[in-house]
């Protein structure tokens, strides 16, 4: 288990792979996520070994990539992106990056629960199969806040048990993108994480919640830096992940407005990295 960076989640802009790797290395992150389309282009142009060497020389891990398939939209878009996925999955595998993830809406105005479940399984199965053919695992993130679901006609999966049930219907290489914010806002606990298997967790996000707000009143994009308030039991969360043998990336996703107000990207990276070192210091 190691500290990793997804630059966009803290408002840091990177234009290319070299900047992405430098942002992680220079600020103490052991890993960084990749732009898989950029990686595929670089592999095509220069070969996988050249790309791998960039990570190896910097001693930075290529830790994961966002789902590049428009799976939730039209059938045409879904099928179009499915055709492109094998090339992207092959390139990511060739540089040793085997964790792909996306989030799942907890609600819908168009489909009731059973219909929506069937829709998600149908859309994700061929994606998971393509990823699996190249050795990848797919992480699906449940979205916890009740304040989101209240705006829609139909509720859908919004907690860990529900998402685990759906992943089991999609494929053996499918598990969770587990975010401690969504665990908290769905009324889950660190003790629930301790009951998982290592293979249940593909990718991890951490953050904290503002104090003085009831769980069911928390608003999704109003969060805090990991360990900032202590509202979320992040120490217990990390301990639980450690107890099940999770060895992958732990990525900050604070969605904190004040980060954008800092002087520059270096300041945003330094503040976030310090918060990550603080929570990792709680591990035995």
N, C-alpha and C positions, 0 to 999 in steps of 0.2 A: 504494500500500500504506500503510495507516494503522492506528494503534492504536484499538481499539474495545472496548466493554464489553458483557458479558452479566452483569447484576448477580447473578443467582442462582448463577453458577459460583464466585463468591467469597463467597457467603453474605450478600450485600447485598439487603435487602428494599425493594422499591418498590411503592407501592400504585396508582400511576397514571402516565400518560405524562409529566406535568410533573415528577414526582419522578425518573423514569427519565432524562429529558433533563438535569435539574439534576445528577444524580450523575455523568454523563459530562462535562458542561461544567465543573463546579466542580473536577474532579480531573484534567483534562487529556486526556481521551479524545476523539478526533476523531469517533467514531461510537458508536452504541448500538443494540442489537437491539430489536425491537418485540414487543409482545403483539398479534398480528394480529387477534384477536377484539376487543380494545379499540379498535384502529385502525378496524376496520370499523364499530363502533358510533359512534365519534366522527365518522367521515365521513358516516354516515347522518344524524346529528343536526345537524352543523354545516357539512358540506361539506369536500371535500379541501383546498381552499385554506387554510382556517383551520388544519387540522392541519399542512400543509406549513409554514405560517408559524411555527409553534412551533419546528420544527427549524431553519428558516432564521434566525430571530432569535437563536437560541442558537449558531448556526454549528456544529451537530452533525448528523452524517449518520445517517439511518435505514439501518442497514447490513444487516439480515437478520432472518429470522423462522424459528421452529421449525415443523416439519411439524405441522399441526393435524389430520391424518388418522390414525385408529387403524388403520393399514395392516396391522399384524402380528397383529391379533386376529381376531375372528369376521368372517365375510363380511357379516353384518348391520351391524356397527359400521363396517366399511370403506365399504360402500355409503352408509350414513347420512352419514358425514363427507364422502364424495365429493360428495354433493349440496350440501353447505354450502361447499365449497371455492371455486367460482367467485366468490361474493360476497367472500370473504376475499382471494383473489388480485387481484380488481379493486381493492379498497380499498388494498392494499399498493402496487399499481402506480400508483395515483393520487397517492400521496405519494412515489413514486420509490424504493421499496424492492423490489429485484428478486432477492434471494438467499434461497432457502428451503433448509433442511437438516434432516437427521435421521441417526440412527446405525443400523447394521445389526448384529444379533447375530452373533458369529463361530461359533455352535454351536447345536445343537438336540438335544432328546431325541426328537423326533417325526419329523423328515424327514432322510433321507440327502441327500448333497450335490446330486445332480442334481434330485431332487424339490424341494429347498429353493430351488435356483436358479430353477426354473420358477415356483415360488410367488412369489418376490420380483419377478420380471419381470412376472408377471400383475398383482400388486398395485400396482407402481410405474408401469406404463405409463400408465394413465388419469390418475394423479396428474400425471405429467410433461406429458401432453398438455394438461390443464387449466391447469397453470402456464404452459406455453409459449404458450397462447392469449392470455395477459396479459403476455407478455414476460419471464417469470421463468425463472431457472435453478434446478435442484435439485441440491444437494450431498449425497452419501451418504458416511458415515464408516465406514471399516473399523475394527475393534477388535482391537488387536494382541496383548495379553498371553496367553502360553501358559497361565498360571495360571487363566484363565477357561475355556478350551477343555477343560482337563483334567477338569472337573467334569461334562461332558456326553457323551452317547453318540456324537453325530456332530459332526465339525468342519465349519465353513463358511468363507466368505471372511473372511480376516483380514489381508490385506496389500494393498498398492497395486496390483500387477498384477492380482490377482483382482478387485478392485473396479472397476478401469478396464474390465476385460473385461465385467463385468455392466452397467456404465453404458452401454457401447456398444450393448448389446442392448435398452436401455430407451428411449433417445431422444437426439436431438442436443443437447438443452438440459440434459443430466444429466452431472454431473462429481463431483468429490470435495469433501467436507468433509475437509480434510487437517489432521491433528493430529500435531505432531512427536513426541508421546508414543507414539502408535500406530505411527508410522513407525519409531521406535526399537525398540519392543518386538516389531515384526514383522521385525526385522533389516534394515530399509531404511536408506538413507543419503541425505544431502543431494544427492549426485551423481545419485541416481535422480530426484529432484525436478527437477533441471536438465535432464532429458531430456523433461519434459512440455511440452505446449502450454499457453498461457495459458488456453484454454477448458477445460482439464482440471480446473482448480481453481476452486471456487465460493466457498469459505469456509475460514478457517484458524484453528486453535487452537494455542496455545503454552503450554509448561510445562517443567518439568525433572524429572529422576528422582533418587531418593535414591542416594547413593554406596554402594559396597560390596555391591551386590546384582546378581547375574548377570542378564542380559537376560531369560532365560526364567523367572526367579524374581520379576520385578517384579510388584507387585500393583496393579491398576488404580486404586484410589482412594487410593493412598499416593504422592502426587506432591509436587513442590516448585514454588516460584515460577519463572517464566521466568528463566533465566540464574543461578539460585541456586547450583547445584552444578557446572555444566559437564559433567555426565554426558552430556547430549544436546547435540549440536553445533547449537545454535540459531543461531549466527552463520552457519554454513554453510547452514542451512535457509533463513534469510531471504535470504541472498545468492542462493540457487538460485531462490527465488520471484521475486526482483527480476530475475534474468537471463531468466526466461520472460515477464516483463511483467505479473505479477500486480499488480493495482491495488486489490484489495478489502481488507476488514477483516482484522485480525489480533487475535484475542481471547484473553486469558488464561483458562486453565481449569486451575488448579493443584490443586484438590481438596486443599487443605492444611489440616489440622486446626488448626494454630496460628493461622490467620486468624480462625477462630471465637472464639479466646480473646482477641482484641484488644478494646479498650474499646468500640468502636462502629463503625458502617458507615463513617464518615469515615476512621477509621484503616485499615480494610480497603482502602478505595479508594486511600488515599495510598500504602500499602505496595505494592499491586499496580501502581499507575501508575508508581511509581519503578522497579519491576522491568522494566516495559515500555519506559520511556525508556532504561534501561541496555542492553537488547538491541538497540534500534533505533539506538543510538549506534554500534554496530559496522558499520552499513551505510555504504558509501562514498557 
